[in-house]
């Protein structure tokens, strides 16, 4: 099953805040064996840490997109590689490459966890996908990122190379209120508030100058021209005017009941919100072997996805405020299809719930 073009069925006049997207948690830490003879495991764990504790996906970014995911959780750290090279008259013994990862303590290099694919590979995968599928878009959300200078340098390099700028969203707007038609064929990149490096043409911006632009950062302006948008959390009934804002709560638990309750509470709260931000559901268990927890036959998030979505439909249909992103581990065409189904018309959604209730009564 391929969901490579599922957004083609969505009315382009709808706002982003009016649709539901499958999302990938820790999208860049994966082992992809879908291509015959080419098992690509990019996970490199730090000493005393098992890869099973940090690997969250079984597909590359490109193949996650083909499976249907459209919102990618990306965390960037500096991974060191041996390199003997003279730079500016000084001998450099290592090269630090911005790389996605999953770590238990956030530092520039990450501590206690593992690395995944490089930042350049991730963005090139995303660009390749939207080039090949012009009805689609991809959102990359960067968080837990301390190496902001290195990330900004890499992003500018990618933006300015070839015709990449054509496929990178640069609208200086509230992205949640942007039409699907205006997002098609684009990679949308959003960054948390710590990513505040202002870039000017042929000028290396100094810290004292950055402080003069602080208000501009908070308004979500200044970086959009290069495709770097600000990401924020919905708080006190307000959303940021520019960039992308989300509501939602993270359970931080390895118990499915707690994750279920937290996710339901987030969707319930959103039924009373306006459409200036997205409702983000963290549908993932924390701690232990990620794949075993996710894929457990009765207690895993995949096993519980269907009943969770039915509950969401039951109480969210009246307001029309369904969740906008359901982020999960080990995304697949099947798990994404369950989320995509939330974009069906109201009659189809209600028929789904009625069928589930009848089946439960007969069981």
C-alpha positions as CSV (number, residue, x, y, z in Angstrom):
1,X,0.0,0.0,0.0
2,X,1.3,3.5,-0.9
3,X,0.1,6.7,0.5
4,X,2.5,8.8,-1.6
5,X,-0.2,11.0,-3.0
6,X,-2.9,11.0,-0.4
7,X,-3.0,14.8,-0.1
8,X,-4.2,14.9,-3.7
9,X,-7.6,14.0,-2.4
10,X,-7.8,17.0,-0.1
11,X,-9.5,20.2,-1.1
12,X,-6.8,22.7,-1.7
13,X,-8.9,25.5,-0.2
14,X,-8.8,23.9,3.2
15,X,-6.4,25.3,5.8
16,X,-3.7,23.2,7.3
17,X,-5.5,23.5,10.6
18,X,-8.5,21.8,9.0
19,X,-6.8,18.5,8.1
20,X,-5.1,15.6,9.9
21,X,-1.6,14.5,9.2
22,X,0.3,11.3,10.2
23,X,3.5,12.3,11.9
24,X,6.9,10.6,12.6
25,X,8.4,10.8,16.0
26,X,12.3,11.0,16.0
27,X,12.0,10.6,12.3
28,X,15.8,10.6,11.5
29,X,16.8,7.6,13.6
30,X,15.9,4.6,11.5
31,X,16.9,1.3,10.0
32,X,15.4,0.8,6.5
33,X,15.4,-2.7,5.0
34,X,12.6,-2.1,2.5
35,X,14.9,-2.2,-0.6
36,X,16.0,-5.7,-1.5
37,X,19.7,-6.2,-0.8
38,X,20.1,-2.8,0.7
39,X,19.5,-2.8,4.5
40,X,20.4,0.7,5.6
41,X,20.8,1.1,9.3
42,X,21.8,4.6,10.1
43,X,21.5,4.2,13.9
44,X,24.8,4.6,15.7
45,X,24.4,4.4,19.5
46,X,26.8,5.9,22.0
47,X,28.7,3.6,24.4
48,X,26.6,1.6,26.9
49,X,23.3,2.4,25.0
50,X,21.5,-0.2,22.9
51,X,20.3,0.9,19.5
52,X,16.9,-0.6,20.4
53,X,16.5,2.2,23.0
54,X,16.9,5.0,20.4
55,X,15.8,3.7,17.0
56,X,12.2,5.0,16.4
57,X,11.6,4.3,12.7
58,X,12.0,1.4,10.3
59,X,11.9,3.5,7.1
60,X,14.1,6.4,5.7
61,X,12.6,9.9,5.6
62,X,11.7,9.3,1.9
63,X,10.0,6.0,2.6
64,X,8.2,7.4,5.6
65,X,6.8,10.0,3.3
66,X,5.7,7.4,0.8
67,X,4.0,5.5,3.6
68,X,2.0,8.7,4.3
69,X,3.8,10.6,7.0
70,X,3.8,14.4,6.5
71,X,5.1,15.8,9.8
72,X,8.6,14.9,10.9
73,X,10.1,15.4,14.3
74,X,13.8,16.1,13.8
75,X,16.4,16.7,16.5
76,X,19.9,17.7,15.4
77,X,23.2,17.1,17.1
78,X,26.9,17.4,16.0
79,X,28.4,14.0,15.2
80,X,32.2,14.0,15.0
81,X,34.2,12.2,12.2
82,X,38.0,11.9,12.0
83,X,39.4,14.5,9.6
84,X,42.9,15.8,9.2
85,X,42.7,19.1,7.3
86,X,44.3,22.5,7.5
87,X,41.5,25.2,7.8
88,X,42.5,28.9,8.2
89,X,46.1,27.8,9.0
90,X,45.0,25.4,11.8
91,X,45.1,21.6,11.7
92,X,41.6,20.2,12.2
93,X,41.5,16.7,13.5
94,X,37.8,16.1,13.3
95,X,34.7,17.2,11.3
96,X,31.4,17.8,13.1
97,X,28.4,17.1,11.0
98,X,24.8,18.1,11.8
99,X,23.1,14.8,12.3
100,X,19.7,13.7,13.5
101,X,19.6,11.8,16.8
102,X,17.7,10.6,19.8
103,X,19.5,11.4,23.1
104,X,18.5,11.4,26.7
105,X,20.4,14.6,27.4
106,X,20.4,17.5,24.9
107,X,23.8,19.0,24.3
108,X,25.4,20.1,21.0
109,X,26.8,16.6,20.5
110,X,24.1,14.7,22.4
111,X,24.7,12.5,25.5
112,X,23.4,9.0,26.1
113,X,21.6,8.0,23.0
114,X,22.2,7.5,19.3
115,X,22.7,9.2,15.9
116,X,20.6,8.7,12.8
117,X,20.8,10.2,9.3
118,X,22.6,13.4,8.5
119,X,20.7,16.7,8.3
120,X,21.6,17.1,4.6
121,X,20.3,13.6,3.8
122,X,17.0,14.2,5.6
123,X,16.3,17.5,3.8
124,X,17.4,16.1,0.5
125,X,15.0,13.1,1.0
126,X,12.2,15.6,1.7
127,X,13.0,17.7,-1.3
128,X,13.2,14.6,-3.5
129,X,9.8,13.5,-2.3
130,X,8.0,16.8,-3.0
131,X,9.7,17.1,-6.4
132,X,8.3,13.7,-7.4
133,X,4.9,14.3,-5.7
134,X,3.8,17.9,-6.4
135,X,0.4,17.5,-4.7
136,X,2.1,16.8,-1.4
137,X,4.0,18.8,1.2
138,X,6.3,17.8,4.1
139,X,6.7,19.6,7.5
140,X,10.1,19.2,9.2
141,X,10.0,20.4,12.9
142,X,13.4,20.9,14.4
143,X,13.6,20.8,18.2
144,X,16.1,19.9,21.0
145,X,18.7,21.5,18.8
146,X,21.7,23.3,20.4
147,X,24.0,23.5,17.3
148,X,21.9,26.3,15.7
149,X,24.8,28.0,13.8
150,X,25.9,24.7,12.1
151,X,22.2,23.9,11.2
152,X,21.6,27.4,9.8
153,X,24.8,27.2,7.7
154,X,23.7,23.8,6.3
155,X,20.2,25.0,5.6
156,X,21.4,28.1,3.7
157,X,23.7,25.9,1.6
158,X,20.8,23.6,0.7
159,X,18.4,26.5,0.0
160,X,20.9,28.2,-2.3
161,X,21.9,25.0,-4.2
162,X,20.4,24.1,-7.6
163,X,16.7,24.9,-7.8
164,X,16.0,23.9,-4.2
165,X,14.5,27.3,-3.3
166,X,11.5,26.5,-5.5
167,X,10.6,23.6,-3.2
168,X,11.1,25.3,0.1
169,X,8.2,27.2,1.7
170,X,9.1,30.8,2.5
171,X,5.8,32.4,3.3
172,X,6.1,34.8,6.2
173,X,2.7,33.8,7.6
174,X,0.8,31.8,10.2
175,X,1.3,28.4,8.6
176,X,-1.6,26.8,10.4
177,X,-3.9,29.2,8.5
178,X,-2.3,28.6,5.2
179,X,-4.2,26.8,2.4
180,X,-3.2,23.3,1.4
181,X,-2.9,24.6,-2.2
182,X,-0.2,27.0,-1.1
183,X,1.8,24.3,0.6
184,X,1.7,21.7,-2.1
185,X,5.1,20.8,-3.6
186,X,6.9,22.4,-0.6
187,X,9.1,21.4,2.3
188,X,8.1,23.5,5.4
189,X,10.8,23.8,8.0
190,X,10.0,25.1,11.5
191,X,12.3,25.6,14.5
192,X,11.8,26.1,18.2
193,X,12.5,29.4,19.8
194,X,16.1,28.6,20.6
195,X,16.9,28.6,16.9
196,X,17.4,32.3,16.7
197,X,20.3,32.9,14.4
198,X,19.5,35.9,12.2
199,X,21.0,35.7,8.7
200,X,21.7,38.7,6.5
201,X,23.2,38.8,3.0
202,X,27.0,38.6,3.1
203,X,27.0,39.6,6.8
204,X,27.9,37.4,9.8
205,X,25.5,38.6,12.4
206,X,27.0,39.1,15.9
207,X,25.3,38.5,19.1
208,X,24.9,42.2,20.0
209,X,23.1,42.7,16.7
210,X,20.9,39.7,17.3
211,X,19.6,41.3,20.4
212,X,18.4,44.3,18.4
213,X,16.3,41.9,16.3
214,X,14.8,40.0,19.3
215,X,11.3,41.4,18.8
216,X,11.5,40.3,15.1
217,X,12.4,36.8,16.2
218,X,9.5,36.6,18.6
219,X,7.1,37.6,15.8
220,X,8.3,34.8,13.6
221,X,10.0,37.1,11.1
222,X,13.5,37.4,9.7
223,X,14.4,33.8,8.8
224,X,11.4,32.9,6.6
225,X,13.1,34.2,3.4
226,X,15.5,31.2,3.7
227,X,12.7,28.8,4.6
228,X,13.5,28.8,8.4
229,X,10.2,29.4,10.3
230,X,9.7,29.7,14.0
231,X,7.8,27.0,15.9
232,X,6.0,27.7,19.2
233,X,3.6,26.2,21.7
234,X,0.0,27.4,22.1
235,X,-0.3,29.0,25.5
236,X,-2.7,31.3,27.4
237,X,-5.2,31.0,24.5
238,X,-2.8,32.6,22.0
239,X,-0.8,31.4,19.0
240,X,2.2,33.1,17.4
241,X,1.3,35.4,14.5
242,X,4.0,33.9,12.2
243,X,5.5,30.4,11.8
244,X,3.7,27.4,13.3
245,X,2.2,26.8,16.7
246,X,0.8,23.6,18.3
247,X,-1.1,22.6,21.4
248,X,-1.0,19.2,23.0
249,X,0.6,17.3,25.9
250,X,3.3,14.7,26.1
251,X,2.7,11.9,28.6
252,X,6.3,10.8,28.9
253,X,5.2,7.3,30.0
254,X,5.7,3.7,29.0
255,X,2.1,2.9,30.0
256,X,-0.4,2.9,27.1
257,X,-3.3,4.0,29.4
258,X,-1.4,7.2,30.4
259,X,-0.5,8.0,26.8
260,X,-4.1,7.3,25.8
261,X,-5.6,9.6,28.5
262,X,-3.1,12.4,27.8
263,X,-3.8,12.2,24.0
264,X,-7.6,12.2,24.5
265,X,-7.3,15.2,26.9
266,X,-5.3,17.1,24.3
267,X,-7.9,16.5,21.6
268,X,-10.8,17.4,24.0
269,X,-9.1,20.7,25.0
270,X,-8.6,21.5,21.3
271,X,-12.3,21.2,20.6
272,X,-12.6,24.7,22.2
273,X,-9.7,26.3,20.4
274,X,-9.6,28.4,17.3
275,X,-8.0,27.4,14.0
276,X,-4.8,29.5,14.4
277,X,-2.7,26.6,15.5
278,X,-2.5,22.8,15.2
279,X,-3.4,20.1,17.7
280,X,-0.4,17.8,18.1
281,X,-0.9,14.3,19.5
282,X,2.2,12.6,20.9
283,X,1.0,9.0,20.3
284,X,4.2,7.3,21.5
285,X,5.5,5.4,24.5
286,X,8.6,6.5,26.3
287,X,11.4,4.3,27.6
288,X,12.6,0.8,26.9
289,X,12.8,-1.0,23.6
290,X,11.0,1.4,21.3
291,X,10.0,-1.1,18.6
292,X,8.8,-3.8,21.1
293,X,6.7,-1.2,23.0
294,X,5.2,0.3,19.8
295,X,4.4,-3.0,18.1
296,X,3.2,-5.0,21.2
297,X,0.1,-7.0,20.1
298,X,-2.2,-5.6,22.8
299,X,-0.5,-2.8,24.7
300,X,1.4,-1.1,21.8
301,X,0.5,2.3,20.2
302,X,-0.1,0.6,16.8
303,X,-2.6,-1.9,18.4
304,X,-4.4,0.9,20.2
305,X,-4.5,3.4,17.3
306,X,-7.8,2.3,15.9
307,X,-9.7,2.5,19.2
308,X,-8.1,5.9,19.9
309,X,-9.2,7.3,16.6
310,X,-12.7,6.1,17.1
311,X,-12.8,7.8,20.5
312,X,-11.5,11.0,18.9
313,X,-14.3,10.9,16.3
314,X,-16.9,10.4,19.0
315,X,-16.3,13.6,20.9
316,X,-14.5,15.8,18.3
317,X,-17.0,15.7,15.5
318,X,-19.4,18.1,17.1
319,X,-16.8,20.9,17.2
320,X,-15.1,19.9,13.9
321,X,-11.8,20.3,15.7
322,X,-10.1,17.0,15.0
323,X,-6.4,16.6,15.8
324,X,-4.0,17.9,13.1
325,X,-1.0,15.7,13.7
326,X,-0.8,12.2,15.2
327,X,2.9,11.6,15.7
328,X,4.0,8.0,16.3
329,X,7.0,5.6,16.1
330,X,7.6,3.0,13.4
331,X,5.2,4.6,10.9
332,X,3.9,2.3,8.2
333,X,1.4,2.6,5.3
334,X,-1.1,0.9,7.6
335,X,-0.6,3.2,10.6
336,X,-0.6,6.3,8.4
337,X,-3.8,5.1,6.6
338,X,-5.6,5.0,9.9
339,X,-4.7,8.6,10.6
340,X,-5.4,9.7,7.0
341,X,-8.9,8.3,7.4
342,X,-9.7,11.2,9.8
343,X,-9.9,13.4,6.6
344,X,-12.9,11.5,5.4
345,X,-16.3,13.2,5.3
346,X,-18.4,13.3,8.4
347,X,-20.8,10.5,7.3
348,X,-17.9,8.2,6.6
349,X,-16.4,8.9,10.0
350,X,-19.6,8.3,11.9
351,X,-20.2,5.1,9.9
352,X,-16.8,4.0,11.1
353,X,-17.7,4.6,14.7
354,X,-21.1,2.9,14.4
355,X,-19.5,-0.2,12.8
356,X,-16.9,-0.3,15.7
357,X,-19.6,-0.1,18.3
358,X,-21.7,-2.9,16.6
359,X,-18.6,-5.1,16.5
360,X,-17.9,-4.5,20.2
361,X,-21.4,-5.4,21.1
362,X,-21.2,-8.7,19.2
363,X,-17.8,-9.6,20.7
